[in-house]
Amino acid sequence: MNYTNLLLKKDPPLLTITLNRPDKLNALNRRTLEELDSAFSEIEKDEQIRGILLTGSGEKAFAAGADIAEIQALDLTSGEAFARFGQQVFARIENCTKPVIALVNGFALGGGCELAMACHLRLASENAKFGQPEVNLGLIPGYGGTQRMARLIGKGRALELLLTGNMIDAQRAYEMGLVNQVISAETLVAAGQKILNTILKKAPLAASYVLETVNRGLNVSLEDGIRLEADYFGKSCASNDMKEGTSAFLEKRKPEFKGK
């Protein structure tokens, strides 16, 4: 796909994806969602890429919501389709088998906050702002915000943000559990790279199994979730990486994982 609203910087094993509509505060229009969908589809096939950083261009915004001009023309049928497409794209990101870290600098509002929540980890600069202001427009979040926010920070806190439409700063987002770390804007990218590089030193299969069991386990009962965990524990025991990891531990050396 020819990307016009995204910048992709490939530095194996890392890939940095930058939302590139700074004049629109990186608002998520249909084209941007289509490009994200295509990019993450390709990432799954690219064996050189093992970790992804997702950020926004400019100093003002990660992504300041959806494109309001597109939303204004929606009706019952087109509105549902609009939401389902965005949900499909964000589900692809959430279910990516490779770790995805959102680097949030500036505004992450509406669809931008939902995009950050679809990533596996979230790092925020000190000037980051988060919120779901859809109620101010007579709307509710449509890209999974009502569901992911409640799962991340709990029902009460999620309802407070969803019903008031209030913005919160990075420190409050950290206190609520919405972001993993708050870092200066100057070191945000380096911090994201450091975390990814730490993850990428671990067994690739084990990391992908962790992502899958956590994501799938949130949608089932505890009993079914721990059964799922046992299944994937068994799969990891059958891997070459497990044999290498345990051998390296016993031999007091660094493991050389192959992702098999």
N, C-alpha and C positions, 0 to 999 in steps of 0.2 A: 504494500500500500504506500502511496505517496503521502507523507505526513506534512501537513501544513500548520496544524495547531499544537503539535508536539515536537520537541527536540529530543532525539535519542543519541546518547553518548555511550558507546560501547567500549568498555575497558575491561576485558575478561579477567576474572570471572564476574565482574560487576557491570550492571547497566544502569545508567541514570536517565530517567524519563522526566522531562520538564514540560509542564503545561505552558504554552507559549502564546498567550493572548494578553500581554501586559496592559494594553490600552483598554481592555475590557475586564481588568482585574482577574484574568484567567477564568472567566465565567464558562461554565460547562454547557456549550451548545451541542446540538445533535452531531455535528461534525467531530467535535472533540471526543464525544463518547464513542463514536464509530472508530476513531483512531486508537483510543485506549483499548477497545475490544480487539482490534486487529493486532496491536502491539503485544498484548498479553497472550493472545493465541500463538503468536510467533515465538514468544519467550519460552513457552512450554516445549517447543520443538528444538530450541537452540541449546545444544549441549555445552557450548562455551560459557553460557550465562548461568550463574548459580545464585545470584542475589540482585535485587532491584531497589534502587532509591527513586522515590517519586516526589517531585517538588514543583514549585511554580516559579515562573520568571518574574523578575522585578523585585522590589523591596516591599511592595504594599500588600500582596496577596498570594497565598497558596492557591485558593480558588474561592472567589466571592459569590458562590451560588450558581444556580442555573441561569440560563438566558431568559430574562423575564419577557422579552418581546416574543419569544417562541411560546412561552407558557400562556400568554394572554389569549391566544387564538384557540386554545384547547376547549373541547367539550367533554361530555361524559365518556364517549367511546375513545376519542383520540387521547384524552387525558390518561385513561387507564393504560393504553398502549405506550404512551410516553413514559409512564412510571415503570412499566414492565421491562422496557428496553434498558433503562438506566439500571434497574435492579439486576438484569442479566449481566451487564457489563461489570458492575461492582461485585457480583457473585464470582465472576471469573477471576477478579483480582483476589478476593478473599480466599478462593479455593486454589490459588496458584500453589504449585508444589515447591516453589522456591520462595525464600523469605522476601517480603516486600516491606520496606520501611518508608513511611511518609515523613518528609522533612517540611514542617509547617512554619513558614515565615510570613507574618502578616495575617490577613483575614482568611479564615476557613469557615465560611458561612453557608447554610443551606446545603446544597449539593456538594460544596467543598468540604464541609464537615463530614458529610456522609461518605465522601471519597476517602478522607483520612481514616474514618472508622473501618472502612473495608480493608485497609492495609493491616498487616500483621502487627506492626509496632508503629508508634508515633513519637517523633521527637519534635519539640516546639522551640522556636526562638523566644526570647524574652518579650518580644513585641507581638507575639501571635494572639489572635482573638478567635474564639470559637462560638458558634451559636446556630440554632435552627429557627430563623425568624419567619418561617412560612405563615404562621398565624397572623402576622401583620398584613399579609396579602390575601387573607381568606382561604389559605391552603393548609395542607399538612405536608410533612416530608414525604417524598415519593420514591426515594432511592434506597430505602431500608433504614432511614434515620430513626423511626419510632422503635424499630426492633433492635438494631445494634446498640443504640445509646442505652436502652434499658438493660441490655446484657452487660455492657461495659461498666456502667456506673450505678446501676440499681434503679428500680422503678420510681422511687420518690424523687431522686435527683433528676432523672430523665424527664419526668413529668413537669418538674419546675422549669426546666429549660424549654421544653416543647410547648408548654402552655403560655409562658410569659414572652417567649421570643427573645429573651435577654441574651446579650453577649457576655462571655466570661473571658478573663485574661488567661495567659499561659499558666500562671501559678495556681489559679483556682482550678483550671482543667487538670493540672497535675494532682492537686489535692483530691479531686473527685475520682481520679483514676482514668480520665479520658486520654491522657498522654503519659508516656513512660518516663520522659525526661524533659527538663527545660534547660536550654543551652543558649549561649550568646549566638547572635546571628552569624558572627564571623567564624564560629567553629561548628556550625550546624552540619555542614556537609562532611567535614572531617570526622565528627562524632558518629554520623550515620555509617560512614565507611568503616570506622573502627568496629562498630557492633557487627556489621555484616561480615567483616573479615574474621572476627571471633567465631561467628556461627559457621563460616565456611571451612574452618579448621576441623569441625566435627564431621561425623559420618553423614554423607549426603542423604542416604536412604533413611537413616534415623531421623534426620531433621524433617524430611518430607512426611514421614509417618507421624511425627509429633503434630505437624500442621493439620494433617488429615484427621487424626483421632480427636484433637481438640475441636476442630470445626464441626465434624459430624456428631461428636458427643454432646455438644450444646443443644442439639435438636432432638435428643432422645432421653429416655429415663436414665437415672444413674445405673440401674441394673444393666440396661442395654449398652450404656457407655463403657462400663468396665469390661463387659464382654468384648466390645470392640477393641478395647485396649489390649486384652489378652490375645486377640487374633493378630494384632499388629506386633505385639511382643514376640509371638511365635514367628512371624515373618522376619523380624529383625534377627532372631536367633539362627535362622536359616541362611543369613547373608554372609558373604565373604568379609564384609566390613566388620561384622561382629567377631569373626574369627581373628581378623587382623587387630581389632581394638583390644580384645582380651589378651591376645598373645603379646602385643606391645606393652600392655600394663604389667604383665608378669615378667617380661624381659627387661623392664625399665627403660624403654625407648619410646620415641614418638611414633605414633601410628601413621601409616600411609594408606589412607582410605581411597577406594576406587569407585564408590557408589554402586557396588554390586553385591 
